[in-house]
Amino acid sequence: MGDIRRRGIVALGVTALVAPLSVVMGTTTAQAASCTTQTGAYQRQVERFLGRPVDGKQSAADCKAIRAFQTKHSISPNVGLAGPVTWGVMDLMTKQKAVGKNPNKAGKCPTNKGRIACVDLTLQLSWIQDGRKLVYGPVAVRTGRNGYETRTGLKRIYSRDIDHVSSLYDVPMPYSQFFDGGQAFHSVGVSMWAPPGSHGCVNMTKTVAAKYWSLLRNGDDVFVYGRKPGT
């Protein structure tokens, strides 16, 4: 695996867990700061998403609810401001939920390949299908940030290592399944919505990564399409 590790990590592919913790979080660790009294540019949208009274004016209760959301998803600074990053995460969550159990409705992921893992960068969703049959998912994933985009196209899983460790940072990357020059599916211990994203890999929760591990094998196809917001 030495050559694979070097090639994968330098290509970077390797994702959030290949970087120091502050980078893994997608931002620096959520900062302790005073709750803002400022009304954000997306105040009404954020209030509506959180089930708050929608009046477009910041309140102490609004700030507390916004700040809790920001802290949960490593949005920094977590001061309770209804800004573009916070709203962007909420908007993405709403769009992901609307997909339901028909993620390939537009037919963008090939249905003539048998079992295949699909990755929709635009909606930050992944699923496994067999022909037109949905096998697992869709699930929220965390792909490459600006400058480290997860590469699009038809790929194939070429290496699997359930206990993979980054040779660059000596950081574990559980359930790694490499499919393109070091870019891989693997689990991370951060929110799937933590901005700005990975260093190219497709991040998953441990539960999802373990399921992908059980369903996929070397030689299975992976199709990546779309464009991650902000890249």
N, CA, C and O of each residue as an XYZ file, in Angstrom:
924
protein
N       0.826     -1.221      0.000
C       0.000      0.000      0.000
C       0.854      1.262      0.000
O       0.320      2.360     -0.163
N       2.218      1.129      0.186
C       3.047      2.312      0.303
C       2.931      3.221     -0.904
O       2.762      4.433     -0.768
N       3.024      2.613     -2.120
C       2.952      3.421     -3.321
C       1.585      4.053     -3.478
O       1.462      5.205     -3.893
N       0.551      3.281     -3.138
C      -0.813      3.806     -3.241
C      -0.993      4.977     -2.298
O      -1.592      5.994     -2.648
N      -0.456      4.814     -1.079
C      -0.604      5.905     -0.108
C       0.071      7.173     -0.592
O      -0.498      8.262     -0.512
N       1.313      7.021     -1.104
C       2.026      8.218     -1.548
C       1.313      8.882     -2.713
O       1.137     10.100     -2.745
N       0.902      8.048     -3.679
C       0.240      8.599     -4.844
C      -1.074      9.251     -4.466
O      -1.405     10.339     -4.936
N      -1.827      8.561     -3.599
C      -3.145      9.055     -3.206
C      -3.063     10.336     -2.437
O      -3.839     11.258     -2.688
N      -2.141     10.422     -1.503
C      -2.128     11.565     -0.601
C      -1.582     12.787     -1.303
O      -2.067     13.899     -1.096
N      -0.564     12.582     -2.141
C      -0.018     13.738     -2.833
C      -1.047     14.267     -3.815
O      -1.140     15.480     -4.006
N      -1.830     13.387     -4.451
C      -2.835     13.805     -5.425
C      -3.955     14.565     -4.779
O      -4.708     15.297     -5.421
N      -4.024     14.398     -3.689
C      -4.989     14.682     -2.710
C      -6.439     14.825     -2.934
O      -7.147     15.831     -2.929
N      -6.662     13.822     -3.095
C      -7.564     12.877     -2.741
C      -7.800     12.755     -1.295
O      -8.959     12.803     -0.883
N      -6.878     12.611     -0.538
C      -7.172     12.136      0.795
C      -7.893     13.120      1.577
O      -6.931     13.552      2.211
N      -8.545     13.561      1.854
C      -9.571     14.239      2.499
C      -9.308     14.788      3.824
O      -8.174     14.903      4.289
N     -10.353     15.114      4.402
C     -10.283     15.759      5.667
C      -9.353     15.107      6.623
O      -8.644     15.808      7.344
N      -9.308     13.794      6.679
C      -8.502     13.163      7.724
C      -7.033     13.156      7.392
O      -6.223     12.718      8.209
N      -6.660     13.628      6.214
C      -5.257     13.642      5.881
C      -4.610     14.917      6.347
O      -3.384     15.025      6.319
N      -5.376     15.868      6.767
C      -4.843     17.146      7.178
C      -4.874     17.279      8.682
O      -5.536     16.504      9.371
N      -4.149     18.273      9.194
C      -4.213     18.511     10.633
C      -5.642     18.761     11.061
O      -6.488     19.100     10.234
N      -5.921     18.597     12.342
C      -7.284     18.676     12.849
C      -7.958     19.977     12.484
O      -9.141     19.991     12.142
N      -7.216     21.077     12.553
C      -7.855     22.355     12.245
C      -8.324     22.405     10.803
O      -9.324     23.054     10.500
N      -7.601     21.714      9.895
C      -8.009     21.679      8.498
C      -9.100     20.651      8.298
O     -10.010     20.849      7.493
N      -9.010     19.536      9.039
C     -10.016     18.481      8.940
C     -11.389     19.031      9.224
O     -12.358     18.645      8.570
N     -11.493     19.922     10.182
C     -12.787     20.449     10.548
C     -13.368     21.307      9.434
O     -14.539     21.684      9.475
N     -12.532     21.615      8.428
C     -13.035     22.434      7.351
C     -12.860     23.891      7.705
O     -12.841     24.748      6.822
N     -12.733     24.177      8.962
C     -12.482     25.514      9.475
C     -11.636     25.292     10.720
O     -11.341     24.151     11.075
N     -11.257     26.346     11.365
C     -10.629     26.163     12.654
C     -11.689     25.704     13.632
O     -12.883     25.868     13.384
N     -11.259     25.130     14.742
C     -12.213     24.669     15.731
C     -13.158     25.801     16.093
O     -12.738     26.944     16.272
N     -14.448     25.468     16.198
C     -15.449     26.500     16.467
C     -15.014     27.382     17.622
O     -14.693     26.901     18.708
N     -15.010     28.665     17.368
C     -14.480     29.609     18.339
C     -15.534     30.007     19.366
O     -16.713     30.179     19.054
N     -15.065     30.146     20.596
C     -15.955     30.658     21.633
C     -16.013     32.172     21.457
O     -14.979     32.839     21.479
N     -17.187     32.705     21.287
C     -17.328     34.147     21.080
C     -18.698     34.567     21.562
O     -19.582     33.738     21.778
N     -18.862     35.875     21.728
C     -20.143     36.390     22.184
C     -21.194     36.219     21.106
O     -20.883     36.291     19.917
N     -22.430     35.994     21.506
C     -23.535     35.853     20.571
C     -23.839     37.228     19.971
O     -23.996     38.206     20.703
N     -23.922     37.300     18.652
C     -24.115     38.587     18.010
C     -25.566     39.064     18.093
O     -26.501     38.264     18.118
N     -25.721     40.352     18.133
C     -27.062     40.948     18.091
C     -27.395     41.401     16.673
O     -28.478     41.928     16.419
N     -26.457     41.190     15.755
C     -26.618     41.658     14.382
C     -27.618     40.798     13.603
O     -27.607     39.572     13.712
N     -28.466     41.437     12.831
C     -29.378     40.734     11.935
C     -28.614     40.344     10.681
O     -27.993     41.187     10.034
N     -28.663     39.068     10.341
C     -27.906     38.580      9.199
C     -28.624     38.780      7.877
O     -29.830     39.025      7.838
N     -27.869     38.674      6.803
C     -28.425     38.857      5.464
C     -29.457     37.781      5.121
O     -30.315     37.992      4.264
N     -29.374     36.635      5.787
C     -30.304     35.538      5.516
C     -31.154     35.235      6.745
O     -31.503     34.085      7.011
N     -31.475     36.277      7.477
C     -32.176     36.120      8.749
C     -33.499     35.363      8.597
O     -33.754     34.396      9.314
N     -34.322     35.806      7.671
C     -35.640     35.183      7.513
C     -35.529     33.721      7.086
O     -36.236     32.859      7.608
N     -34.648     33.452      6.145
C     -34.489     32.076      5.672
C     -34.014     31.162      6.794
O     -34.498     30.041      6.947
N     -33.056     31.661      7.577
C     -32.503     30.868      8.670
C     -33.540     30.658      9.766
O     -33.653     29.565     10.321
N     -34.293     31.703     10.073
C     -35.367     31.573     11.071
C     -36.372     30.510     10.640
O     -36.802     29.687     11.449
N     -36.734     30.533      9.384
C     -37.719     29.579      8.863
C     -37.161     28.154      8.948
O     -37.870     27.236      9.359
N     -35.923     27.970      8.569
C     -35.305     26.645      8.603
C     -35.280     26.086     10.019
O     -35.531     24.900     10.231
N     -34.977     26.942     10.980
C     -34.850     26.510     12.374
C     -36.187     26.460     13.113
O     -36.234     26.088     14.285
N     -37.263     26.830     12.436
C     -38.577     26.808     13.090
C     -38.770     27.941     14.070
O     -39.571     27.843     14.999
N     -38.030     29.021     13.857
C     -38.138     30.190     14.708
C     -39.231     31.123     14.170
O     -39.596     31.010     13.000
N     -39.765     32.042     14.989
C     -40.689     33.061     14.467
C     -39.983     33.849     13.363
O     -38.866     34.331     13.554
N     -40.632     33.974     12.224
C     -39.988     34.619     11.077
C     -40.359     36.100     11.043
O     -41.420     36.484     10.550
N     -39.453     36.919     11.581
C     -39.679     38.364     11.568
C     -38.501     39.121     10.965
O     -38.555     40.343     10.825
N     -37.437     38.402     10.608
C     -36.292     39.049      9.987
C     -35.475     39.900     10.919
O     -34.678     40.726     10.474
N     -35.662     39.710     12.222
C     -34.919     40.486     13.205
C     -34.239     39.546     14.197
O     -34.866     38.626     14.722
N     -32.972     39.784     14.446
C     -32.219     38.940     15.371
C     -32.723     39.124     16.802
O     -32.967     40.242     17.257
N     -32.872     38.000     17.494
C     -33.220     38.023     18.915
C     -32.234     37.134     19.643
O     -31.476     36.395     19.015
N     -32.240     37.200     20.954
C     -31.337     36.358     21.742
C     -31.626     34.881     21.482
O     -30.708     34.065     21.399
N     -32.917     34.544     21.352
C     -33.287     33.149     21.090
C     -32.870     32.718     19.690
O     -32.432     31.586     19.482
N     -33.012     33.637     18.730
C     -32.555     33.332     17.372
C     -31.059     33.028     17.384
O     -30.606     32.027     16.827
N     -30.308     33.912     18.029
C     -28.860     33.754     18.061
C     -28.458     32.428     18.701
O     -27.556     31.744     18.216
N     -29.120     32.079     19.771
C     -28.807     30.825     20.456
C     -29.045     29.633     19.540
O     -28.230     28.712     19.498
N     -30.162     29.643     18.800
C     -30.485     28.537     17.903
C     -29.512     28.473     16.720
O     -29.069     27.392     16.332
N     -29.186     29.632     16.155
C     -28.252     29.684     15.033
C     -26.874     29.226     15.470
O     -26.201     28.471     14.768
N     -26.468     29.689     16.633
C     -25.145     29.346     17.142
C     -25.020     27.848     17.405
O     -23.971     27.259     17.145
N     -26.073     27.234     17.914
C     -26.052     25.790     18.166
C     -25.878     25.031     16.846
O     -25.142     24.047     16.777
N     -26.561     25.499     15.811
C     -26.435     24.884     14.490
C     -25.009     25.041     13.963
O     -24.426     24.088     13.446
N     -24.457     26.233     14.092
C     -23.100     26.496     13.611
C     -22.077     25.631     14.344
O     -21.158     25.091     13.727
N     -22.235     25.505     15.634
C     -21.304     24.701     16.423
C     -21.374     23.235     16.010
O     -20.345     22.574     15.872
N     -22.579     22.735     15.816
C     -22.773     21.333     15.434
C     -22.088     21.008     14.117
O     -21.576     19.904     13.934
N     -22.080     21.970     13.199
C     -21.551     21.708     11.866
C     -20.229     22.437     11.590
O     -19.847     22.618     10.434
N     -19.544     22.847     12.643
C     -18.205     23.442     12.538
C     -18.160     24.660     11.630
O     -17.209     24.845     10.871
N     -19.198     25.494     11.713
C     -19.224     26.743     10.962
C     -18.595     27.821     11.831
O     -19.039     28.068     12.952
N     -17.567     28.454     11.306
C     -16.811     29.417     12.093
C     -16.787     30.775     11.393
O     -16.648     30.839     10.171
N     -16.924     31.883     12.174
C     -17.113     31.917     13.632
C     -18.542     31.567     14.010
O     -19.486     31.926     13.307
N     -18.692     30.870     15.116
C     -20.025     30.449     15.554
C     -20.600     31.482     16.525
O     -20.714     31.243     17.727
N     -20.956     32.633     15.963
C     -21.449     33.739     16.788
C     -22.954     33.954     16.633
O     -23.510     34.900     17.191
N     -23.610     33.075     15.874
C     -25.055     33.185     15.736
C     -25.523     34.120     14.636
O     -26.688     34.515     14.627
N     -24.645     34.484     13.707
C     -25.022     35.377     12.611
C     -25.609     34.565     11.455
O     -25.030     33.556     11.051
N     -26.745     34.994     10.927
C     -27.397     34.314      9.805
C     -26.760     34.769      8.497
O     -27.373     35.498      7.718
N     -25.533     34.334      8.266
C     -24.778     34.741      7.095
C     -24.857     33.738      5.961
O     -25.578     32.745      6.063
N     -24.117     33.983      4.867
C     -24.206     33.149      3.667
C     -23.716     31.718      3.861
O     -24.266     30.801      3.250
N     -22.708     31.502      4.684
C     -22.210     30.138      4.885
C     -23.242     29.308      5.637
O     -23.541     28.175      5.260
N     -23.777     29.884      6.700
C     -24.792     29.172      7.487
C     -26.015     28.869      6.637
O     -26.521     27.747      6.651
N     -26.492     29.864      5.897
C     -27.654     29.629      5.055
C     -27.331     28.629      3.941
O     -28.184     27.819      3.578
N     -26.119     28.673      3.399
C     -25.727     27.736      2.355
C     -25.829     26.291      2.821
O     -26.284     25.423      2.076
N     -25.408     26.037      4.047
C     -25.507     24.693      4.608
C     -26.973     24.292      4.765
O     -27.361     23.178      4.413
N     -27.769     25.192      5.288
C     -29.188     24.889      5.477
C     -29.900     24.652      4.150
O     -30.722     23.744      4.033
N     -29.581     25.471      3.155
C     -30.194     25.340      1.836
C     -29.833     23.993      1.212
O     -30.680     23.335      0.607
N     -28.569     23.588      1.362
C     -28.131     22.288      0.851
C     -28.882     21.154      1.539
O     -29.320     20.209      0.884
N     -29.029     21.247      2.852
C     -29.774     20.218      3.584
C     -31.205     20.098      3.057
O     -31.731     18.996      2.907
N     -31.825     21.244      2.779
C     -33.196     21.255      2.273
C     -33.276     20.575      0.911
O     -34.188     19.788      0.655
N     -32.324     20.881      0.045
C     -32.299     20.281     -1.289
C     -32.022     18.783     -1.215
O     -32.598     18.007     -1.978
N     -31.149     18.374     -0.305
C     -30.869     16.946     -0.140
C     -32.120     16.191      0.305
O     -32.420     15.110     -0.202
N     -32.835     16.768      1.249
C     -34.044     16.130      1.761
C     -35.097     15.979      0.670
O     -35.831     14.992      0.641
N     -35.167     16.959     -0.226
C     -36.178     16.946     -1.285
C     -35.958     15.826     -2.293
O     -36.886     15.447     -3.007
N     -34.752     15.298     -2.360
C     -34.445     14.222     -3.307
C     -35.200     12.946     -2.974
O     -35.575     12.186     -3.866
N     -35.421     12.715     -1.682
C     -36.131     11.522     -1.264
C     -35.384     10.256     -1.627
O     -34.166     10.185     -1.458
N     -36.093      9.258     -2.123
C     -35.493      7.970     -2.467
C     -35.334      7.787     -3.975
O     -35.303      6.662     -4.473
N     -35.236      8.896     -4.689
C     -35.054      8.827     -6.138
C     -33.903      9.735     -6.568
O     -34.112     10.676     -7.334
N     -32.681      9.459     -6.079
C     -31.562     10.365     -6.342
C     -31.139     10.420     -7.801
O     -30.537     11.405     -8.230
N     -31.441      9.384     -8.568
C     -31.030      9.353     -9.978
C     -32.197      9.627    -10.916
O     -32.261      9.089    -12.021
N     -33.105     10.462    -10.467
C     -34.297     10.786    -11.254
C     -33.928     11.329    -12.630
O     -34.599     11.026    -13.616
N     -32.876     12.121    -12.701
C     -32.460     12.711    -13.974
C     -31.642     11.749    -14.821
O     -31.301     12.068    -15.960
N     -31.324     10.579    -14.285
C     -30.587      9.569    -15.034
C     -29.141      9.918    -15.326
O     -28.574      9.428    -16.302
N     -28.531     10.759    -14.494
C     -27.153     11.177    -14.751
C     -26.126     10.116    -14.375
O     -25.040     10.078    -14.953
N     -26.455      9.253    -13.414
C     -25.543      8.165    -13.060
C     -25.894      6.948    -13.912
O     -27.064      6.570    -13.975
N     -24.914      6.324    -14.569
C     -25.186      5.223    -15.508
C     -25.997      4.089    -14.889
O     -25.743      3.665    -13.762
N     -26.968      3.613    -15.644
C     -27.794      2.494    -15.192
C     -27.480      1.207    -15.954
O     -28.178      0.204    -15.805
N     -26.425      1.245    -16.771
C     -26.052      0.075    -17.571
C     -24.749     -0.562    -17.105
O     -24.109     -1.299    -17.855
N     -24.358     -0.274    -15.865
C     -23.074     -0.754    -15.354
C     -23.231     -1.816    -14.269
O     -22.236     -2.288    -13.720
N     -24.457     -2.193    -13.958
C     -24.638     -3.077    -12.817
C     -24.440     -2.283    -11.542
O     -24.865     -1.132    -11.451
N     -23.797     -2.891    -10.557
C     -23.587     -2.187     -9.296
C     -22.590     -1.050     -9.459
O     -21.486     -1.240     -9.969
N     -22.998      0.134     -9.018
C     -22.163      1.326     -9.174
C     -22.441      2.285     -8.029
O     -23.581      2.425     -7.586
N     -21.388      2.946     -7.552
C     -21.523      3.976     -6.518
C     -21.574      5.328     -7.214
O     -20.665      5.680     -7.966
N     -22.631      6.077     -6.965
C     -22.823      7.377     -7.608
C     -22.516      8.493     -6.609
O     -22.817      8.380     -5.420
N     -21.913      9.571     -7.111
C     -21.619     10.733     -6.273
C     -22.073     11.988     -7.008
O     -21.538     12.335     -8.060
N     -23.064     12.658     -6.441
C     -23.584     13.908     -6.993
C     -22.932     15.056     -6.219
O     -23.308     15.344     -5.083
N     -21.958     15.701     -6.847
C     -21.221     16.780     -6.176
C     -22.119     17.986     -5.912
O     -21.972     18.647     -4.885
N     -23.037     18.278     -6.815
C     -23.889     19.449     -6.668
C     -24.736     19.368     -5.410
O     -24.879     20.353     -4.686
N     -25.298     18.194     -5.152
C     -26.151     18.005     -3.978
C     -25.413     17.346     -2.815
O     -25.990     17.136     -1.749
N     -24.124     17.017     -3.024
C     -23.340     16.385     -1.958
C     -24.051     15.132     -1.438
O     -24.220     14.937     -0.234
N     -24.454     14.300     -2.383
C     -25.128     13.053     -2.073
C     -24.416     11.892     -2.755
O     -23.797     12.063     -3.805
N     -24.507     10.718     -2.155
C     -23.998      9.503     -2.779
C     -24.982      8.377     -2.535
O     -25.750      8.400     -1.573
N     -24.951      7.402     -3.407
C     -25.797      6.220     -3.250
C     -25.196      5.090     -4.073
O     -24.320      5.312     -4.909
N     -25.671      3.889     -3.828
C     -25.267      2.719     -4.598
C     -26.499      2.185     -5.306
O     -27.554      2.008     -4.697
N     -26.352      1.928     -6.608
C     -27.464      1.396     -7.374
C     -26.996      0.187     -8.174
O     -25.799      0.004     -8.396
N     -27.933     -0.622     -8.599
C     -27.662     -1.772     -9.465
C     -28.638     -1.670    -10.617
O     -29.818     -1.985    -10.464
N     -28.158     -1.233    -11.764
C     -29.059     -0.896    -12.854
C     -29.909      0.285    -12.420
O     -29.383      1.332    -12.045
N     -31.207      0.118    -12.471
C     -32.112      1.184    -12.034
C     -32.568      0.993    -10.593
O     -33.340      1.798    -10.071
N     -32.098     -0.064     -9.953
C     -32.513     -0.355     -8.587
C     -31.610      0.345     -7.573
O     -30.387      0.214     -7.621
N     -32.225      1.086     -6.659
C     -31.478      1.740     -5.589
C     -31.141      0.697     -4.531
O     -32.034      0.078     -3.953
N     -29.854      0.508     -4.282
C     -29.395     -0.486     -3.317
C     -29.215      0.123     -1.933
O     -29.576     -0.486     -0.926
N     -28.652      1.332     -1.889
C     -28.397      1.988     -0.601
C     -28.297      3.492     -0.801
O     -27.713      3.963     -1.776
N     -28.876      4.241      0.137
C     -28.801      5.690      0.090
C     -30.118      6.301     -0.376
O     -31.154      5.636     -0.374
N     -30.072      7.585     -0.779
C     -28.887      8.442     -0.822
C     -28.467      8.918      0.565
O     -29.280      9.005      1.485
N     -27.185      9.220      0.690
C     -26.630      9.703      1.952
C     -25.833     10.972      1.702
O     -25.245     11.140      0.633
N     -25.812     11.860      2.680
C     -25.019     13.082      2.579
C     -23.538     12.735      2.680
O     -23.136     11.918      3.509
N     -22.735     13.362      1.831
C     -21.290     13.171      1.854
C     -20.614     14.537      1.835
O     -21.259     15.568      1.648
N     -19.314     14.516      2.031
C     -18.526     15.755      2.085
C     -17.366     15.591      1.114
O     -16.451     14.803      1.355
N     -17.407     16.342      0.010
C     -16.397     16.160     -1.034
C     -15.391     17.314     -1.039
O     -15.393     18.157     -0.142
N     -14.534     17.338     -2.061
C     -13.413     18.261     -2.092
C     -13.773     19.729     -2.139
O     -14.679     20.147     -2.860
N     -13.050     20.496     -1.360
C     -13.218     21.946     -1.316
C     -12.621     22.603     -2.556
O     -12.026     21.926     -3.394
N     -12.776     23.911     -2.673
C     -12.230     24.668     -3.786
C     -10.711     24.492     -3.860
O      -9.999     24.724     -2.882
N     -10.235     24.084     -5.015
C      -8.813     23.847     -5.196
C      -8.423     22.396     -4.974
O      -7.324     21.990     -5.349
N      -9.290     21.620     -4.379
C      -9.043     20.202     -4.116
C     -10.286     19.387     -4.525
O     -10.675     18.440     -3.841
N     -10.884     19.769     -5.632
C     -12.159     19.181     -6.034
C     -12.068     17.668     -6.256
O     -11.070     17.157     -6.763
N     -13.115     16.981     -5.872
C     -13.246     15.571     -6.210
C     -13.441     15.495     -7.711
O     -14.341     16.136     -8.254
N     -12.616     14.724     -8.380
C     -12.621     14.699     -9.838
C     -13.831     13.941    -10.388
O     -14.232     12.903     -9.861
N     -14.389     14.486    -11.447
C     -15.598     13.895    -12.030
C     -15.250     12.811    -13.046
O     -14.110     12.698    -13.495
N     -16.266     12.015    -13.398
C     -16.105     10.999    -14.423
C     -16.336      9.594    -13.897
O     -16.642      9.390    -12.722
N     -16.183      8.639    -14.789
C     -16.351      7.224    -14.454
C     -15.034      6.664    -13.954
O     -14.023      6.731    -14.652
N     -15.039      6.111    -12.746
C     -13.844      5.559    -12.136
C     -14.113      4.116    -11.726
O     -15.183      3.570    -11.996
N     -13.128      3.508    -11.070
C     -13.289      2.137    -10.601
C     -12.499      1.964     -9.307
O     -11.370      2.445     -9.202
N     -13.069      1.299     -8.347
C     -12.366      1.040     -7.086
C     -11.171      0.130     -7.368
O     -11.318     -0.964     -7.912
N      -9.982      0.610     -6.985
C      -8.776     -0.153     -7.294
C      -8.033     -0.622     -6.051
O      -7.127     -1.448     -6.153
N      -8.396     -0.116     -4.888
C      -7.722     -0.536     -3.656
C      -8.613     -0.269     -2.464
O      -9.309      0.744     -2.408
N      -8.588     -1.192     -1.502
C      -9.398     -1.061     -0.288
C      -8.517     -1.356      0.925
O      -7.720     -2.294      0.917
N      -8.674     -0.548      1.957
C      -7.913     -0.754      3.189
C      -8.779     -0.286      4.360
O      -8.959      0.915      4.566
N      -9.299     -1.220      5.107
C     -10.232     -0.882      6.184
C      -9.570     -0.092      7.303
O     -10.239      0.645      8.027
N      -8.251     -0.245      7.447
C      -7.523      0.465      8.501
C      -6.452      1.379      7.909
O      -5.364      1.503      8.471
N      -6.748      2.003      6.804
C      -5.761      2.837      6.125
C      -5.315      3.997      7.006
O      -6.110      4.589      7.736
N      -4.019      4.306      6.921
C      -3.449      5.434      7.656
C      -2.678      6.302      6.672
O      -1.898      5.799      5.864
N      -2.897      7.586      6.745
C      -2.185      8.514      5.884
C      -0.698      8.474      6.193
O      -0.296      8.682      7.338
N       0.126      8.209      5.178
C       1.570      8.196      5.384
C       2.133      9.605      5.462
O       3.279      9.789      5.873
N       1.343     10.604      5.073
C       1.791     11.994      5.107
C       1.599     12.611      6.483
O       2.477     13.311      6.988
N       0.427     12.342      7.094
C       0.128     12.928      8.398
C      -0.053     11.902      9.505
O      -0.318     12.261     10.652
N       0.091     10.619      9.163
C      -0.082      9.548     10.145
C      -1.438      9.667     10.846
O      -1.539      9.589     12.070
N      -2.467      9.856     10.031
C      -3.836     10.007     10.518
C      -4.683      8.874      9.943
O      -4.581      8.581      8.752
N      -5.510      8.235     10.755
C      -6.322      7.123     10.258
C      -7.402      7.574      9.286
O      -7.975      8.654      9.430
N      -7.672      6.732      8.296
C      -8.726      6.949      7.302
C      -9.525      5.651      7.189
O      -9.337      4.899      6.233
N     -10.401      5.380      8.135
C     -11.107      4.093      8.170
C     -11.963      3.831      6.935
O     -12.532      4.748      6.342
N     -12.039      2.557      6.565
C     -12.890      2.083      5.469
C     -12.535      2.740      4.129
O     -13.423      3.049      3.335
N     -11.253      2.950      3.881
C     -10.841      3.590      2.637
C     -11.067      2.680      1.434
O     -10.674      1.513      1.427
N     -11.715      3.252      0.415
C     -11.887      2.574     -0.871
C     -11.477      3.574     -1.948
O     -12.220      4.503     -2.263
N     -10.281      3.370     -2.508
C      -9.699      4.313     -3.459
C     -10.238      4.069     -4.858
O     -10.350      2.929     -5.310
N     -10.576      5.184     -5.545
C     -11.140      5.039     -6.878
C     -10.521      5.960     -7.920
O     -10.819      5.816     -9.105
N      -9.668      6.903     -7.517
C      -9.079      7.798     -8.507
C      -7.851      8.499     -7.943
O      -7.980      9.493     -7.228
N      -6.667      7.993     -8.255
C      -5.426      8.661     -7.880
C      -5.322      9.031     -6.426
O      -4.719     10.054     -6.103
N      -5.873      8.257     -5.549
C      -5.822      8.541     -4.124
C      -7.128      9.069     -3.574
O      -7.318      9.066     -2.358
N      -8.023      9.515     -4.410
C      -9.330      9.955     -3.922
C     -10.137      8.708     -3.557
O     -10.175      7.725     -4.296
N     -10.773      8.786     -2.400
C     -11.391      7.583     -1.850
C     -12.651      7.897     -1.064
O     -12.861      9.022     -0.610
N     -13.486      6.875     -0.915
C     -14.543      6.907      0.087
C     -13.885      6.567      1.418
O     -13.086      5.632      1.471
N     -14.185      7.282      2.486
C     -13.750      6.853      3.815
C     -14.468      7.664      4.883
O     -15.047      8.713      4.601
N     -14.421      7.170      6.093
C     -15.155      7.821      7.175
C     -14.335      8.924      7.820
O     -13.104      8.897      7.818
N     -15.051      9.894      8.373
C     -14.451     10.965      9.159
C     -15.331     11.208     10.377
O     -16.496     10.811     10.410
N     -14.766     11.853     11.352
C     -15.503     12.113     12.587
C     -16.041     13.515     12.693
O     -16.180     14.041     13.797
N     -16.355     14.147     11.547
C     -16.907     15.503     11.551
C     -18.231     15.514     10.803
O     -18.570     14.552     10.114
N     -18.966     16.587     10.938
C     -20.243     16.738     10.248
C     -20.051     16.668      8.736
O     -19.064     17.173      8.203
N     -20.997     16.041      8.058
C     -20.951     15.992      6.598
C     -21.180     17.364      5.982
O     -20.958     17.550      4.785
N     -21.618     18.318      6.778
C     -21.879     19.663      6.258
C     -20.838     20.679      6.732
O     -21.007     21.880      6.522
N     -19.773     20.210      7.362
C     -18.739     21.123      7.843
C     -18.002     21.746      6.663
O     -17.373     21.021      5.891
N     -18.058     23.058      6.500
C     -17.355     23.701      5.392
C     -15.858     23.803      5.694
O     -15.456     23.734      6.856
N     -15.035     23.965      4.659
C     -15.406     24.066      3.242
C     -15.423     22.715      2.524
O     -15.852     22.671      1.371
N     -14.989     21.630      3.125
C     -14.989     20.330      2.479
C     -13.671     19.616      2.661
O     -12.793     20.078      3.389
N     -13.537     18.471      1.986
C     -12.351     17.634      2.111
C     -11.238     18.121      1.183
O     -11.354     19.163      0.538
N     -10.158     17.339      1.134
C      -9.084     17.605      0.184
C      -9.231     16.729     -1.059
O      -8.250     16.463     -1.754
N     -10.445     16.287     -1.334
C     -10.694     15.544     -2.566
C     -11.430     14.239     -2.376
O     -12.141     13.793     -3.276
N     -11.275     13.621     -1.226
C     -11.966     12.366     -0.985
C     -13.449     12.589     -0.732
O     -13.902     13.721     -0.564
N     -14.189     11.504     -0.707
C     -15.610     11.549     -0.395
C     -15.774     11.108      1.049
O     -15.746      9.917      1.357
N     -15.945     12.077      1.921
C     -16.100     11.811      3.357
C     -17.477     11.242      3.655
O     -18.470     11.616      3.032
N     -17.517     10.324      4.624
C     -18.763      9.700      5.050
C     -18.748      9.515      6.552
O     -17.690      9.548      7.180
N     -19.926      9.320      7.129
C     -19.971      8.935      8.535
C     -19.450      7.507      8.645
O     -19.361      6.802      7.640
N     -19.115      7.087      9.826
C     -18.608      5.734     10.022
C     -19.632      4.694      9.603
O     -19.285      3.693      8.976
N     -20.898      4.928      9.949
C     -21.956      3.977      9.599
C     -22.081      3.814      8.094
O     -22.185      2.695      7.592
N     -22.072      4.931      7.374
C     -22.205      4.888      5.922
C     -20.971      4.264      5.283
O     -21.094      3.427      4.389
N     -19.783      4.661      5.732
C     -18.550      4.113      5.166
C     -18.469      2.605      5.365
O     -17.998      1.883      4.486
N     -18.926      2.133      6.513
C     -18.931      0.689      6.781
C     -19.905     -0.021      5.848
O     -19.625     -1.128      5.387
N     -21.039      0.600      5.567
C     -22.021      0.006      4.651
C     -21.460     -0.042      3.235
O     -21.612     -1.048      2.542
N     -20.818      1.027      2.804
C     -20.191      1.031      1.481
C     -19.128     -0.062      1.401
O     -18.977     -0.728      0.377
N     -18.400     -0.230      2.493
C     -17.358     -1.273      2.540
C     -17.976     -2.655      2.326
O     -17.403     -3.494      1.632
N     -19.122     -2.884      2.913
C     -19.764     -4.197      2.813
C     -20.408     -4.429      1.445
O     -20.587     -5.576      1.035
N     -20.756     -3.353      0.736
C     -21.475     -3.491     -0.530
C     -20.581     -3.433     -1.771
O     -20.950     -3.955     -2.823
N     -19.417     -2.807     -1.653
C     -18.548     -2.609     -2.810
C     -17.314     -3.499     -2.746
O     -16.931     -3.985     -1.681
N     -16.700     -3.703     -3.911
C     -15.502     -4.524     -4.040
C     -14.551     -3.875     -5.036
O     -14.955     -2.987     -5.786
N     -13.299     -4.304     -5.053
C     -12.368     -3.844     -6.069
C     -12.948     -4.146     -7.447
O     -13.487     -5.228     -7.679
N     -12.834     -3.187     -8.354
C     -13.360     -3.352     -9.702
C     -14.736     -2.759     -9.889
O     -15.181     -2.583    -11.023
N     -15.430     -2.443     -8.789
C     -16.750     -1.833     -8.917
C     -16.625     -0.401     -9.437
O     -15.666      0.306     -9.128
N     -17.606      0.007    -10.224
C     -17.592      1.346    -10.816
C     -18.024      2.419     -9.821
O     -18.810      2.181     -8.904
N     -17.476      3.601    -10.044
C     -17.850      4.803     -9.296
C     -18.043      5.906    -10.320
O     -17.199      6.105    -11.193
N     -19.148      6.619    -10.214
C     -19.388      7.723    -11.153
C     -19.604      9.003    -10.369
O     -20.494      9.085     -9.522
N     -18.777     10.005    -10.662
C     -18.824     11.298     -9.975
C     -19.225     12.370    -10.984
O     -18.641     12.462    -12.064
N     -20.218     13.175    -10.630
C     -20.675     14.214    -11.553
C     -21.166     15.443    -10.785
O     -21.359     15.405     -9.570
N     -21.361     16.534    -11.534
C     -21.841     17.761    -10.923
C     -20.709     18.651    -10.452
O     -19.554     18.461    -10.831
N     -21.053     19.626     -9.620
C     -20.060     20.569     -9.109
C     -20.442     21.016     -7.713
O     -21.541     21.523     -7.488
N     -19.553     20.828     -6.807
C     -19.810     21.205     -5.405
C     -20.004     22.710     -5.288
O     -19.216     23.472     -5.847
N     -21.026     23.152     -4.580
C     -21.223     24.595     -4.386
C     -19.968     25.250     -3.809
O     -19.372     24.747     -2.856
N     -19.587     26.361     -4.392
C     -18.411     27.084     -3.903
C     -17.106     26.686     -4.550
O     -16.049     27.198     -4.181
N     -17.164     25.762     -5.530
C     -15.921     25.355     -6.213
C     -15.964     25.764     -7.675
O     -15.013     25.511     -8.415
